Amino acid sequence: MNCNRDFLSLFWPTTSMQNHYYVYTDASFNQKHNLGVSGFYIFHNSREHNAGLTPLSVIRTVQFQETSNIRAELRGALSALEAVETQGKAKMSAAQPDWAITLYTDCQTISYLLKRREKLESCKYVSHRKKNRSSQCRSL
């Protein structure tokens, strides 16, 4: 595992840092049992993150069948982002509909996803099924 702490920032325009989530993720994979375990922690705003506050929400873990370490890391990050999306929708109001996420991970594959997407879209990549992937990507 790479000890360098890479991060990926997914930003939506936001007027308040109260709507900024900081998410830390990590995963592990047991090749013998094809078992993946991921954990994530969500800071709900910059005040919590900067102070290192740990509110009632604790580190969440998810266990699942998987085939590789990278797939376990991706699945863990997706679980964390789904949790943020659920919490964000619960907190969202008409006055402050926007929010931001900073995702911290040691998985380089995740760190380079946005750059890879931009490159594929710029060269109008078409999948082996002849589908233009850029039109199917959800705008972040």
C-alpha positions as CSV (number, residue, x, y, z in Angstrom):
1,M,0.0,0.0,0.0
2,N,1.2,3.5,-0.9
3,C,1.8,5.6,2.3
4,N,1.5,8.9,0.4
5,R,-1.8,10.5,1.2
6,D,-3.3,11.5,-2.1
7,F,-6.6,13.3,-2.3
8,L,-9.4,13.9,-4.7
9,S,-11.6,17.0,-4.5
10,L,-15.0,16.9,-6.0
11,F,-16.3,20.5,-5.9
12,W,-19.8,21.8,-6.4
13,P,-20.0,25.6,-6.2
14,T,-20.7,26.4,-2.6
15,T,-21.4,29.6,-0.6
16,S,-20.9,28.1,2.8
17,M,-18.1,25.9,4.2
18,Q,-20.8,24.4,6.4
19,N,-21.7,22.4,3.3
20,H,-18.2,21.0,2.8
21,Y,-17.7,17.3,3.6
22,Y,-14.2,15.9,4.3
23,V,-14.2,12.1,3.7
24,Y,-11.3,9.7,4.6
25,T,-11.4,6.3,3.1
26,D,-9.2,3.2,3.1
27,A,-9.7,-0.5,2.1
28,S,-8.0,-3.8,2.4
29,F,-8.3,-7.0,0.4
30,N,-7.7,-10.6,1.3
31,Q,-6.8,-12.4,-1.9
32,K,-7.2,-15.9,-0.4
33,H,-10.8,-15.3,0.5
34,N,-11.7,-12.7,-2.1
35,L,-12.8,-10.5,0.8
36,G,-12.7,-6.7,0.8
37,V,-13.1,-4.5,3.8
38,S,-13.3,-0.7,3.6
39,G,-13.6,2.0,6.2
40,F,-14.5,5.6,6.0
41,Y,-14.9,8.6,8.2
42,I,-16.9,11.8,7.3
43,F,-16.3,15.2,8.8
44,H,-19.5,17.2,8.2
45,N,-17.9,20.7,7.9
46,S,-14.6,22.5,7.9
47,R,-14.9,23.3,11.6
48,E,-15.0,19.6,12.5
49,H,-12.3,18.8,10.1
50,N,-9.9,21.6,11.1
51,A,-10.4,20.8,14.8
52,G,-10.3,17.1,14.3
53,L,-13.6,16.7,16.1
54,T,-15.1,13.3,16.3
55,P,-18.8,13.5,16.7
56,L,-21.1,10.6,17.4
57,S,-20.5,9.3,13.9
58,V,-17.7,6.9,14.0
59,I,-15.6,5.1,11.4
60,R,-17.9,3.1,9.3
61,T,-16.8,-0.2,7.9
62,V,-18.2,-2.3,5.0
63,Q,-17.3,-5.9,4.2
64,F,-17.9,-7.5,0.8
65,Q,-16.8,-10.1,-1.7
66,E,-14.4,-8.6,-4.2
67,T,-11.7,-9.6,-6.7
68,S,-8.9,-7.1,-6.2
69,N,-7.5,-4.4,-3.9
70,I,-8.3,-1.6,-6.3
71,R,-11.9,-2.7,-6.6
72,A,-12.1,-2.8,-2.8
73,E,-10.8,0.7,-2.7
74,L,-13.2,1.9,-5.3
75,R,-16.1,0.2,-3.6
76,G,-15.1,1.8,-0.3
77,A,-15.0,5.3,-1.8
78,L,-18.3,4.8,-3.5
79,S,-19.9,3.7,-0.2
80,A,-18.5,6.8,1.5
81,L,-19.8,9.1,-1.3
82,E,-23.2,7.5,-1.2
83,A,-23.3,8.1,2.6
84,V,-22.3,11.8,2.0
85,E,-25.0,12.1,-0.7
86,T,-27.6,10.8,1.7
87,Q,-26.5,13.1,4.5
88,G,-26.2,16.0,2.0
89,K,-29.8,15.6,0.8
90,A,-31.0,15.5,4.3
91,K,-29.2,18.8,5.2
92,M,-29.9,20.6,1.9
93,S,-32.3,23.5,1.9
94,A,-33.5,25.8,-0.8
95,A,-31.3,28.6,0.6
96,Q,-28.1,26.5,0.5
97,P,-28.5,23.8,-2.2
98,D,-24.8,23.4,-3.0
99,W,-22.1,21.4,-1.2
100,A,-18.5,20.2,-1.7
101,I,-16.6,17.1,-1.0
102,T,-12.9,16.5,-0.4
103,L,-12.1,12.8,-0.5
104,Y,-8.8,11.6,1.0
105,T,-7.5,8.2,-0.1
106,D,-4.3,6.3,-0.6
107,C,-5.6,4.8,-3.8
108,Q,-3.8,6.4,-6.8
109,T,-6.4,5.0,-9.2
110,I,-9.1,7.1,-7.4
111,S,-6.9,10.1,-7.3
112,Y,-6.5,10.1,-11.1
113,L,-10.1,9.3,-12.1
114,L,-11.1,12.9,-12.9
115,K,-7.9,13.5,-15.0
116,R,-8.6,10.2,-16.8
117,R,-12.2,11.1,-17.5
118,E,-11.2,14.5,-18.9
119,K,-8.6,12.8,-21.2
120,L,-11.2,10.3,-22.4
121,E,-13.8,13.0,-23.0
122,S,-11.4,15.2,-24.9
123,C,-10.5,12.5,-27.4
124,K,-14.2,11.5,-27.7
125,Y,-13.5,8.0,-26.4
126,V,-16.0,5.3,-27.6
127,S,-16.2,2.0,-25.7
128,H,-15.9,-1.4,-27.3
129,R,-19.7,-1.5,-27.3
130,K,-19.6,1.6,-29.5
131,K,-21.1,3.9,-26.8
132,N,-19.8,7.3,-26.2
133,R,-18.9,7.2,-22.5
134,S,-18.6,10.9,-22.1
135,S,-22.4,11.3,-22.6
136,Q,-23.0,8.7,-19.9
137,C,-20.8,10.3,-17.2
138,R,-22.6,12.1,-14.5
139,S,-21.4,15.7,-14.2
140,L,-19.6,16.3,-10.9
